[in-house]
Amino acid sequence: MSELDPRVAYHKWYYDTQVWEKTHFLGVPCYKSVSDMWNYQEILSQLRPSLIVEFGTLFGGSALFFSVIGRAINPEVQVLSVDISHQRVDAKVQVDSAIHLLTRSSTDPVVATTIRQMRKSAPGKVFFIVDSDHSKAHVLAELELLRAVIEPGDYLVVEDGNVNGNPVLPGWGPGPKEAVDAYFEQYPDDYRPDLEREFKFGFTFAPSGFLVRK
Ligand SMILES: C[S@@+](CC[C@H](N)C(=O)[O-])C[C@H]1O[C@@H](n2cnc3c(N)ncnc32)[C@H](O)[C@@H]1O
């Protein structure tokens, strides 16, 4: 897309005004674009997962979103949200019985063990969303970890590939999109890019990041 494309201009306006840092779900900060959240709601409605796994909790607004939407679709859904610190998590999130907070780095082997255990107790499809440390090396390590637990038909979103000039924050350095590109060089047949979803709302914070496990 060219710099003159209105979708690029809107993406830059949306990101650079930091309105996403002032976005709340039921009163809890949720650092996402609202059109991405609507896209996730549509994906969840089709996928009907039994488990939602999020890397990067922060205040917990996104975990709460996944719990509320996920339970409206499947009352038995479980949400696992992983972060190196849960000190800032909102009280509403802490008391949500569907949300399990795991305080670890998302690349810790315990995360894979926990996902396997949760899959066993809640068989079905899994929706994964990667939104923690946005460096290329860390996201690549997360994708490697997920490789051992993700199954055909599961959905993976890799967020914030828009940094490093894709099209925001030029000069940020290699990030999630570059990690996805590198992953595809190594494992070209693992995922089907869901381009219809990626382009549906004109812009996304997750370019190249809507992926269906083959
Ligand atoms: C962008 S925020 C998450 C935003 C949240 N998902 C939302 O939509 O509101 C990134 C989070 O990743 C966490 N983080 C940073 N490094 C991490 C790591 N190695 N493993 C897990 N979480 C990490 C940070 O503590 C921070 O809370």
Ligand as a Chemical Component Dictionary entry (heavy atoms), coordinates in Angstrom:
data_LIG
# 
_chem_comp.id                   LIG 
_chem_comp.type                 NON-POLYMER 
_chem_comp.pdbx_formal_charge   0 
_chem_comp.three_letter_code    LIG 
# 
loop_
_chem_comp_atom.comp_id 
_chem_comp_atom.atom_id 
_chem_comp_atom.alt_atom_id 
_chem_comp_atom.type_symbol 
_chem_comp_atom.charge 
_chem_comp_atom.model_Cartn_x 
_chem_comp_atom.model_Cartn_y 
_chem_comp_atom.model_Cartn_z 
_chem_comp_atom.pdbx_ordinal 
LIG C1  C1  C 0  1.542  -4.742  24.727 1  
LIG S1  S1  S 1  1.442  -5.297  26.382 2  
LIG C2  C2  C 0  0.082  -6.426  26.338 3  
LIG C3  C3  C 0  -1.193 -5.747  26.045 4  
LIG C4  C4  C 0  -2.454 -6.550  26.289 5  
LIG N1  N1  N 0  -2.442 -7.828  25.593 6  
LIG C5  C5  C 0  -3.618 -5.727  25.795 7  
LIG O1  O1  O 0  -4.078 -5.946  24.655 8  
LIG O2  O2  O -1 -4.052 -4.840  26.533 9  
LIG C6  C6  C 0  2.854  -6.295  26.503 10 
LIG C7  C7  C 0  2.974  -7.102  27.803 11 
LIG O3  O3  O 0  3.978  -8.086  27.551 12 
LIG C8  C8  C 0  4.652  -8.335  28.759 13 
LIG N2  N2  N 0  5.937  -8.991  28.471 14 
LIG C9  C9  C 0  7.136  -8.434  28.136 15 
LIG N3  N3  N 0  8.054  -9.379  27.978 16 
LIG C10 C10 C 0  7.432  -10.574 28.175 17 
LIG C11 C11 C 0  7.840  -11.930 28.149 18 
LIG N4  N4  N 0  9.120  -12.265 27.894 19 
LIG N5  N5  N 0  6.932  -12.898 28.392 20 
LIG C12 C12 C 0  5.637  -12.575 28.670 21 
LIG N6  N6  N 0  5.187  -11.315 28.726 22 
LIG C13 C13 C 0  6.079  -10.317 28.490 23 
LIG C14 C14 C 0  4.762  -6.964  29.417 24 
LIG O4  O4  O 0  4.941  -7.135  30.810 25 
LIG C15 C15 C 0  3.428  -6.322  29.026 26 
LIG O5  O5  O 0  2.483  -6.470  30.057 27 
# 
loop_
_chem_comp_bond.comp_id 
_chem_comp_bond.atom_id_1 
_chem_comp_bond.atom_id_2 
_chem_comp_bond.value_order 
_chem_comp_bond.pdbx_ordinal 
LIG C1  S1  SING 1  
LIG S1  C2  SING 2  
LIG S1  C6  SING 3  
LIG C2  C3  SING 4  
LIG C3  C4  SING 5  
LIG C4  N1  SING 6  
LIG C4  C5  SING 7  
LIG C5  O1  DOUB 8  
LIG C5  O2  SING 9  
LIG C6  C7  SING 10 
LIG C7  O3  SING 11 
LIG C7  C15 SING 12 
LIG O3  C8  SING 13 
LIG C8  N2  SING 14 
LIG C8  C14 SING 15 
LIG N2  C9  SING 16 
LIG N2  C13 SING 17 
LIG C9  N3  DOUB 18 
LIG N3  C10 SING 19 
LIG C10 C11 SING 20 
LIG C10 C13 DOUB 21 
LIG C11 N4  SING 22 
LIG C11 N5  DOUB 23 
LIG N5  C12 SING 24 
LIG C12 N6  DOUB 25 
LIG N6  C13 SING 26 
LIG C14 O4  SING 27 
LIG C14 C15 SING 28 
LIG C15 O5  SING 29 
# 
